[in-house]
């Protein structure tokens, strides 16, 4: 079974809880789909199916962009660690000149393709680890959007190190985060806060307070 067929057979097109104008192919339960993905691929220890749900940080970031379209209008946007593609879809709806939706998970890239089509927008999709490119992309984007990327210590440190390659006066970097454990607050400026309904299938509560932050500082010694 190819990835497109797998996604279509194991998810349903549902409206996002807090942005009903955007629909995504969503699963009912994360662990069941995770095991099914591993069985389909014949592998174990695959990454969780982040692509199958609108996570709180991403949904808040999408809301923020839709409410403040001037941030992305006419600009080149990177939706980093895109997952379902929700944030990139919102950026395109808000008038972005171009959107690159990036994820290292091949299933996510197929989900992004399906979700973009479902919402009648066009994005470019890249299945690659952009962090490995170091500073090669430092002038490639006007805006970088990242939802829920600070859930893991190694991931957080790696992403923050990569963000340091970008000049904040030339590239706006915005993140959406519901107070994950490894959020680097000292490098950030608060822009907005949302109280969102969330799915208990993927969160520990049915409501989350999510903050939009802008990267404004380099780490000490950078």
Secondary structure, 3 states (H helix, E strand, C coil): CCHHHHHHHHCEEEECCCCCCCEEEECCCHHHHHHHHHHHHCCCCCCCCHHHCCCHHHHHHHHHHHHCHHHCECCEEEEECCCCCHHHHHHHHCCECEEEEECCCHHHHHHHHHHHHHCCCCCEEECCCHHHHHHHHCCCCCEEEEECCCCCHHHHHHHHHHHCCCCCCCCEEEEEECCCCCCCHHHEEEEEEEEEECCCCCCCCCEEEEEEEEECCCCCCC
